[in-house]
């Protein structure tokens, strides 16, 4: 059947399907004229065709008036259509052909962008009669997975599952996204905890307990919160009391998600499904391991992740891919996200990591892929120079970029960059997407109010944070106390807040690497605090964390990777770096000569003084 169309636009979507818009008139050769008014056909990411807003469809042989028709294809039709568009690798087929049985762990170690979600999509389509629980790493991944997976897959974060269970017992209570510090401190006043510093210790103790697989508060939790020996009994009793109030009397102190997760573990909740798929199993807290151990007796569990993306060591997270005894282990190495330029760059980074750190398990390099990509040393010309922007787009074969994402390690570095961005002379008020804005500014607002109300208390808390090497708190307090921000910080924060757009499809996105984990963008800009190890780290753990943070941030990119000033040497001519090193050596040599000269002069003066 031949079809003639007027004003017809066809767009190939990201998963290979055709999306048709603006169909004013379609005439077939079967002797039937079909006039369509305001027709929109959309193809969802899971391959199900949905037809919306059909105001009127008229066929000459029989008049039919249809409103809001929805058509859904079967899983077999979806899989057959997908097979025509996507060629699966042997590594992907090996995972799709198998299914974990009860009391079995299957592990999949997948490199970034190696088609992990696509593989899981085909697996759930093949076993369409089985009910899967897909435990996603964050809300953004959950939303994407819900669009892509079929009806036999329940896509939830562990926080969403904990929230559902909590609402069953407390239908009129809500869960707070962050710890209610002010309410907790006011509650603790009756227990002789009066300072903000002691309040943060209590929060750290509760977080350590809620993220562990222990049933009671243990000495290891007290060590993590740096509780003094003479205060341990008091803190243990108060933390236990606070946990009970938040879990069972949330009208007094709002319950938080860590507390709700812990309740899933303590109550030994079993999920109503056949197979559990755990995303980002390389970076799970120990309470998650306890929840899975409660379910493995009756369900098969598939763990999938990338061991190089473990960036939550500060929360004592573990790599479950290496912790469990797996019945089978799979590998996905062929990158489908970025092209050969970034692939070779990342393989070089992995080789350096392997040579320096000597990991227990071998590091699998990225396999070949033939997409156009690019690495550039600065974002400014891409944002403010239209000619440079067009040149970059032409080089990678794109007309424009869908998303530019700035990634940072800390919230303070992200807000500093946002401050510089919105106060730039060329900045035009526009919408930007910021992941976790309330959480990012919680401490800043808290210490800003403390700084304005009681400067002496603020200074005392800052000294304590520095003495205990609490870098997260001390960085926030130092940022609030900067002289250039006096009386301007509230204005800057409001200016940033007014530019926020909650839509994840916004062109400009600012996020920490922890919030952006599992997502991707056309252009990724590495913030000033995402660096490679320099050899000056305090210990091996800190050095390895830097490797993994850089790897996680750099592999979020699809087309253009933008380095920061301190990483330009990785892609540019290193002759200037060698000259700089020579200058540093000459300067250090001159300082050494000067120091020795002063020592000799001092020794000479002492000898002359003794002779006198």
N, C-alpha and C positions, 0 to 999 in steps of 0.2 A: 504494500500500500504506500503510495507516494503522498507526501504531505507538503502543501504549499503554505507558507506562513508570512504574514505581514507584521512588521514591527516586532520581530521575535528576537529576544535576547537569551542566550544560553551561557550560563556560567558554570565552569567546572569547580565543584567544591573540593575541600581539602582531602576528602576520602574518595575522590574519583567519580562521584555521581554528578549528574547534570541537574542544575536548578534552572527552571524556566520561569521567566517573569514577563509581565506586560503582554499577555497573549490577547491581542485585540480581535483577531479573527483566524480561525483554522478551518480550512476547507479540505475535505477528503474526497477521494475518487470513488467512494462506494455509493454515491448518489444521495448521501445524507449531508445536509448542511448543519453545522453546529455553531451557533453564535454564543459567545461566552462574554459575560460582562464582569469586570473586576475579579478575574480569576488569579489566584496565587497558588502556586504549587511549591511546596517546600519539602526538601529531603532531610530528615534528621540524621544525626551522626550515627545512629545505630542501624541505618539502612531502611527504616520504616518510612514509607511515603505517606505524607499527610496532605490532604487537600482542604484548604480553608477558604472561607468567605466566598462561597459559590452563590452568588445572588440569583442567577437564573441560567439554566441549561435547557435549550429547546431543540428537540430532534423532530424533523418533519413528520416521520411516521407516527410518532407518539410524543405528546407533550408531557414533559416531566419537570416539575418545579422542585429543586433541591436546595436545602439551606444547611450550611455547616456540615458538609459531608466529611467523614474521616475514613481513609482506606488504610489498612495495615496488611503488610505481606507476612507470610509465614517465615519462620527461621530458615527453612530450606531454601526459599526464594531469595532471602537476603544473602545467605552464604554463597549461593550460585552466582548472584550478581557481583558480590565482592570478589570472588575468585577470578572473574574476568578482568578486574581492575588491579589487584594486588598480587604480586608474586612472592610467596612466602619462602624464606630461607630454610635450609635443612635444620638449623638450630630451632627455628620457630615450630616446624612440623613435629620435632621430637617432643616438645612440650604439649602440643595440641593433641597428640595421639594418646597421652597417658592421663590418668586421673588418680589422685591420692585416695587411698582407702582408709577407713577408720583405723586409728592408732598409728597413722603414718604421717611423717613430715616429708614433703617434697620441697627442694630449694632451687630457686632460679637466680643465678647471678647475672644481671643484665647491665651492660654498659649504658651510659646515658644516651638516650635517643635511639636505642636499638630495637624499637618496636615492641616494648613490653606490653603496653595497653592493647595494641592491635592483636598480639598473641593471645592475651587473656580473652579478648573479644571473640576470637575464633574458637577458643576452648569452650567458652560458655555456649556458643551457638551449636557446636558439635554435640555437646551433652545437654540438649535443650530440655530434657525431662527431669533434670536434676536441679534442685534449688541451691544457689550459691549465695554466700554472704561475702561481699567485697568490702573489706575494711580499708578505707582510704586514709591517706596521710593528713589531708587538710580539707577544708570546705571547698576550695576551688577545684581540687581533684575530684571530689564527690560530685560536684555539679557537672563536670565534663563526663565522668563515668556514667552518670544517670542518663545523659543524652545518648551515649554510645552503646551501652549494654542493653540486652533484651529484657523481657519481662520475667525471666527466671533468675535474675540477679538483683539482689537488694544491695544498693550502694550506700554505705553509711560510714561516717567517721566513728571512731570509738567514743568520742564525746557525744555524738548524736545518739548512739545506742545507750550510753549512760544516762542521757537526758530523758529518753523514753522510759527507761526503768525507774528513774527518779520521779517522773510525773505520775506513774501508776500509783505510787504511795503518797505523793504530795501534789495532788492535782491543782492546788491553788498557790503553789510556791514556784519561784523562778530560780534559775541558776545564774550566778554572776560570772561574766567572762574573765574577770580578774579579782584578785583577793581584795576584800573590803577592808583596807588597812585602818581607816578611821574608826569603823565600827569595832574591829578587833582590838584596837588600842584602847578604846573607851571601855570595852569589856574587861581588858587586862588590867585596867587601873585598879579595879577592886582586888586584884591579885598581886599588887605591888610591882607591876611592870609599868613604868611611867614614861620612859624615853622612847623616841622613835627608833633608836638603834636596837633596843631590846624587842620592839615590835617586829622589826625585820628579822631578827633572830628567830622569833616564834614562827614567822611565815616560812623561813628557810627550813625549820624543823618539820613543819607540817608538809611542805612540798617534798622533802626527802622521804618522809613516811608514805605519802600518797603515791609516789613514783616507784616504790619498792614492792617486792613480792612478799614482804613480811606481814604477819598478822598483828604485831604489836610494835611499839616504838622501841628500837634497839640502840645499843651504844654507837653503832655506825652512823645512825641518823643524828645523834647528838654531836658526834665528831664533825659531821658535815656542816652543822649549824654553828660550830665553834662555841659550844656551851661550856662554861667553866665547870670543873669537877664539883665545886660546892653548890652549884645551882642546878645540877642535872635532875635531881629528884623533883624540884619545883617545876622545872620546864616540862618534864615528862608528864606530870599530873595535869598541868594546865593544857598541854597540847592534846592529851587524850580527851579532856573535857571539851575543848574547843571543837575537836573533830566530831564528837557526839552531838553537840549543839547544832553544828552546820549540817550534819547528815539527817538528824531526826527532828530538829526544832529550827528549821531554816527561817521561821518568821522572826527569830531573835537575831541571828547572824546569817546572811544569805549564803547558801551553799555554792561552792565553786566546782568547776569541771574536774579538777584533780580529786576532790573529795567524792564526786559522783562516780568517777572511774574506779576509785578504790573500793567503793561499795559493790561494784560488779564483781570484783575479785573476792571480797570477803564473803559475799552471799553465794559465791560459786554458781553464777548464772550460766546456763547452757543455751546457746542460740538455736532457734528452730530451723535448721538447714542441713544439707548433706555435706557440703564442702565449704570451707572457709578459705578465702584468698586474702592474704595480708600484704598490702602495698608497703614499700620502704621498710622491709623487715630488717634492713641493715642498721636501723636507727630507732629502736623501740625501747621504751622504758621498761623496767623490770615488772611493773604491775601488769603490763600487756602480756608478758610471758606467763604470768600466773593465770590470767584470764584464758589464754590459749591452752594451758595445761589442764584447766578445768573442762575443756571441750574436746581434747584430742582423743579421749577414750571412745567417743561415739561418732567422730567426724574426721574426714581427711583434711589436712591443712597444707596449703600451698603457700610457701613464703617466697617472695620475690623482691629483689632490690639490687643495689650496687654498693659493694663494700667500701668503695672510695667516697661515697657520699654520706659517711657517718660524721655529722657535724654537731651532735647534741651531747658530746662528752661532758660538758659542764653540768648536765642534768643526770649524769651517771647512766646514760643510755647504753644499751648493749647491741652488739651485732648478732641478731638471732640466727643469721645464716651460718655462723660459725659455732653457735652455742648448742644447737639441737643436733641430734643424731639423725641425719636425713636418710630416708630409704633410697632417694635418687637426687642427683644434683645436675642441673642444666646450666648452660651458658649461652648468652646472647651477646655477640660482639660486633655485628655489622651495624654501623651507625646509619640511621635513616633521617637524622635531624639536620646535620650540617655536612659540608662538603670536604674536599681533600685538603684545603688550606688549614682549616681549623683542626681537622683530623690529624694531620702531621704535627701540628703545633701541640696538640694534647698528647699524642704518643710520645713526643719528646719530653713533655712534663712528666708523664708516667715513667719513662725510662730514668729520668733524674731521681724521681721518688724511689724507684726500686733500687738504684745504685746506692742511694744515701741511707735509706731506712731498712733495707733487707727484710721485707715483710715475710710473715710466716707462710702465706700462700702466694703463688706467682700472680703477677698483674697481667691480665690479658689485654693486649692493645686493641684499639679500634680497627675494624676491618674496612675495606675500601668502599667508597661511595663517590658518585660523580655529580654532586650538586655544586653550583657556583656560590662561593662564599668569600669573605674578606676579613682581614684583621687590620684595624687602623689605630693610631696612637692617641687620638683626641676626639672628643665629641663636639667641641665648640663649632668647628666649621660645618659639621653635619647639621647642627641646629640653626646656625645663623647665616650660612653662606648658601644661597639657592643653587649656584653653579656647582659647588662641591657636592651638594646633595644629589643633583642630577647625574653628576659623573659617577658617583658611587652606585646609584640605582642602575645606570647603564652597564656598569661593570658586572653586576650580579644578575642582570637581566630582569629587573623589576621596575615597575612604573612608580611605585611608592612603597613605603614600609607601613605595615599594619600596627606595629607596636614597638615603642622604644622604652626599655626598662633599665632603670638605674638600680644597681644592687649594692648593698652595704652589709658589713658585718654587725655593726651596732646601730641602735636607734639614734644615738647622739650624732653619729656621722651622717645618717640619713637626713636628720633635721637641719644640720649645718648646711648640707648641700641644698636642701629645699629653701633655706633662708637666702642663700646666695642666688638661687634660681629665681625666686619671686621678686627679689630686689634688684635684679639685673636691669640696666637701662633699656635693653631690647625686649624685655619680657612683656608679653601681651596677655592680659587676664584670660586664662583658658582653663579647661577642666583637666585635672590630673587625678590619677588613681593612686592611693596610698594604702598599702596593705597594713592593717592593724594600727590605724591612727590613734585610737583611744588607748590601746596598750602602750604604744610608743611614747605618748605624752603623759601617761599616768604619773610617773615619777617626776617628770619635769614640772608639772603643775604643783605636785605635792611640795617639792623643795623650793619652788618659786614662792609659794605662799609662806613657807617657813622662813625663807630669806627676808621677805618683806616684813614679817611679823616679829621675828626674833633673830637678829643677826648673830648674837652670841651663841644661841643654841645651834644655829646653822654651822658656825665655825667648829663647835665642839663635835658635831656629828661628822663633819668633813675630816677632822683629825682622826677620829675613830675609824672611819672607812679606810683611810690611808694606812693606818697602823695594822689593820687586819687584812690588807691587800684586797679589799672589796672593790675591784676595778669598776664594776658596773655602776655602783653607787657613786664612787668618787668622780667618775667621768661626767655623770649627770650633774653633780653638784658644782664641779669646776665650770661646766658650760653655763649653768645658771648664774654663777658669780662673775662671769666675764664683764669687765667694765664697759665695753662697747654695747652691751645688751641692757644696761641699766634703764629701766622704765620703757624699753622698746620690745622686750621679749613677748609680752601679751599681745602687742600689736602685730608682731611678726607671725605668731602662732595663729591668730585670727585670720590674717591674710592668707596663710597656707590653708587653713580649715575651709575658708570660703571658696577655694579653688578645687576642693575635693569633689570628685565624681565617683559614685559607688559602682558604676558599671565597670566590669573587668575588660571591656573592649575599648577603653579610653586609650588614645595614642601614647601619652606619657604615663609611665608607671614608676613609682618609687617604692622600694621594698627592701627588707633585709633578706639575706639568702635563706634564712630559716622559714620565713613566710612564703617565699617564692619556690621552695623546693617542690619538685614534681611538675612545675610549669615551664613554659618556654616563651620566647619572644623573638621577633625578627632581628632586633638590634638589642644587644646587652652591653651596658656600660658598667665597668667595674669601678666601685667606689674607692676612695683613697685608703680605706682601711682593709682592703682585700689584697694581701701581699703574699709573696713566696717566702719561705724561711731564709733568714740571713745568717744563721749560725750563732746568733746572740740570744737565742731562746733559753729559758731557765732550765728546761728539761726536754726529754724526748717526746713526751705527750704533747706539749705545747707546739713543738715543731711539726709533729704529724698532723695536728689539728689545722695548722696553717696550710699544709699541702691539700688536705681534704676540702677546706673552705674554698680555696682557689679553684680546685677541680669542680666542685659543685656549682659555683657561680659561673665559671666559663662555659660549662656544658649546657647552660640554659638557652644558649643562642641557636638561632636557625641560620642566619645569613651573615650578619656583621657583628664582630666582637670588637669592642672599644676598650683599650687598656688605659690604666691611669698613668700619671707621670712617672711613678717609681717602677713601672713595669715596661716602659718603652724599650729598654735595652733588649728585651726578648725578641723583638722583630726588626730593630734598626741596626745600622752599622755599629759595631762595638768598638771601633777605633777611638771614638770620643770617650768611651768608658775607660779604655786602657790609659788614655792620656790623663783622665781624671784620677785614676788610681795612682799613676806616677806622681801627680801633683800632691795627692794625699800622702804618699810615701815620703816625698821630699819635705813636706810640711812637718810630718811626724819626726823625721830625722833631724830637722832643724830644731824642733822643740826638745828633742832628746839631748842634742848638743848644748842647748841653752840651759837645760836642767842640770846636766853634768857640770857645766861651767859654773853655775851658781853653787853647786855642792863643793866644787874645788875651791871657789872663792871663800865660802864659809869655813872650810877646813883650814885654809891659809890664815884667815882672820883669827881663828881659835888658837892656832899655833903661835901667832904673833902676840896674842893676848897672854898666853902662858909664859912666853919669854919675858914679857914685861913684868 
